[in-house]
């Protein structure tokens, strides 16, 4: 039952990943020409546009969501592939724990970076 629930979350994460990655690709490659999320010129990578996006809570939340969904989907898929090797149960548990710790560590680091970028953009806008 637990494995079926994890697989369902894996599939849901794939759907969310398509949506969030599509949104990211739109913003980074198409919105600049329409000046939707790039009010300071067509280059979405310009420092002014990056600071503009980092200062918006919407982008910080979507960055963290994209990170979490991508990490879960990728690491759970890797775990599934590795467990197909029919290893000993102790090795399977070790693989699961290592991937879980890796995922949580990377998620924590990425979340910290997104929040720090948001805070720095707000500080720059305010002062």
PLY file of the C-alpha trace (Angstrom):
ply
format ascii 1.0
element vertex 127
property float x
property float y
property float z
element edge 126
property int vertex1
property int vertex2
end_header
0.00 0.00 0.00
2.80 2.42 0.91
4.59 1.70 -2.38
1.40 2.41 -4.37
0.98 5.73 -2.57
4.59 6.67 -3.29
4.14 5.73 -6.96
0.98 7.87 -7.13
2.93 10.82 -5.70
5.66 10.11 -8.25
3.13 10.37 -11.09
1.53 13.50 -9.60
4.99 15.04 -9.28
5.56 14.30 -12.97
2.39 16.18 -13.90
3.30 19.09 -11.61
6.81 19.06 -13.07
5.45 19.44 -16.61
3.32 22.40 -15.50
6.02 24.15 -13.44
8.77 23.52 -15.98
6.47 24.76 -18.74
5.83 27.92 -16.73
9.56 28.35 -16.16
10.34 27.86 -19.87
7.61 30.35 -20.84
8.95 32.97 -18.46
12.59 32.48 -19.43
12.14 32.15 -23.20
8.88 33.73 -24.32
7.81 36.29 -21.75
10.82 38.52 -22.43
9.63 39.36 -25.92
6.19 40.25 -24.54
7.69 42.06 -21.50
5.34 40.11 -19.21
7.83 39.05 -16.54
10.76 41.01 -17.95
9.83 44.69 -17.66
13.43 45.85 -18.09
14.04 44.69 -21.66
13.76 41.48 -23.62
16.65 39.69 -21.87
15.17 37.67 -18.98
18.70 37.05 -17.64
19.52 40.72 -17.18
20.24 41.62 -13.58
17.30 44.03 -13.45
14.85 41.34 -14.58
16.35 38.74 -12.24
16.00 41.11 -9.28
12.45 41.93 -10.40
11.50 38.23 -10.37
13.40 37.44 -7.15
11.52 40.23 -5.39
8.14 38.62 -6.13
6.86 36.03 -3.66
5.13 34.15 -6.52
8.47 33.34 -8.12
10.09 32.31 -4.84
7.22 29.91 -4.13
7.26 28.46 -7.66
11.05 28.01 -7.54
10.75 26.07 -4.27
7.84 24.01 -5.62
9.75 23.24 -8.83
12.78 22.21 -6.80
10.77 19.95 -4.49
8.78 18.31 -7.28
11.86 17.76 -9.45
13.89 16.29 -6.59
11.11 13.94 -5.51
10.34 12.81 -9.04
13.98 12.31 -9.97
15.20 10.66 -6.79
12.16 8.40 -6.47
12.66 7.34 -10.08
16.34 6.65 -9.40
15.39 4.64 -6.29
12.92 2.61 -8.33
15.57 1.84 -10.94
18.10 0.83 -8.28
15.61 -1.41 -6.46
14.94 -3.25 -9.73
18.36 -4.85 -9.22
16.82 -7.11 -6.53
19.31 -6.28 -3.84
19.24 -7.42 -0.23
16.64 -5.66 1.94
19.35 -3.97 4.02
20.93 -2.50 0.88
17.53 -1.35 -0.36
16.91 0.42 2.96
20.35 2.03 2.78
19.69 3.26 -0.77
16.35 4.67 0.33
17.90 6.48 3.29
20.82 7.89 1.30
18.50 9.21 -1.43
16.10 10.63 1.16
18.90 12.44 3.00
20.36 13.67 -0.28
16.97 14.96 -1.40
16.25 16.68 1.91
19.70 18.26 1.95
19.43 19.55 -1.61
15.89 20.78 -0.96
17.05 22.64 2.13
19.95 24.22 0.28
17.80 25.23 -2.69
15.05 26.62 -0.47
17.59 28.63 1.48
19.01 30.02 -1.79
15.57 31.00 -3.10
14.61 32.70 0.16
17.98 34.45 0.37
17.61 35.73 -3.22
14.09 36.96 -2.38
15.33 38.73 0.75
18.25 40.33 -1.10
15.94 41.55 -3.88
13.57 43.07 -1.32
16.47 44.72 0.52
17.80 46.14 -2.73
14.39 47.47 -3.73
13.84 49.02 -0.31
17.19 50.65 0.07
0 1
1 2
2 3
3 4
4 5
5 6
6 7
7 8
8 9
9 10
10 11
11 12
12 13
13 14
14 15
15 16
16 17
17 18
18 19
19 20
20 21
21 22
22 23
23 24
24 25
25 26
26 27
27 28
28 29
29 30
30 31
31 32
32 33
33 34
34 35
35 36
36 37
37 38
38 39
39 40
40 41
41 42
42 43
43 44
44 45
45 46
46 47
47 48
48 49
49 50
50 51
51 52
52 53
53 54
54 55
55 56
56 57
57 58
58 59
59 60
60 61
61 62
62 63
63 64
64 65
65 66
66 67
67 68
68 69
69 70
70 71
71 72
72 73
73 74
74 75
75 76
76 77
77 78
78 79
79 80
80 81
81 82
82 83
83 84
84 85
85 86
86 87
87 88
88 89
89 90
90 91
91 92
92 93
93 94
94 95
95 96
96 97
97 98
98 99
99 100
100 101
101 102
102 103
103 104
104 105
105 106
106 107
107 108
108 109
109 110
110 111
111 112
112 113
113 114
114 115
115 116
116 117
117 118
118 119
119 120
120 121
121 122
122 123
123 124
124 125
125 126
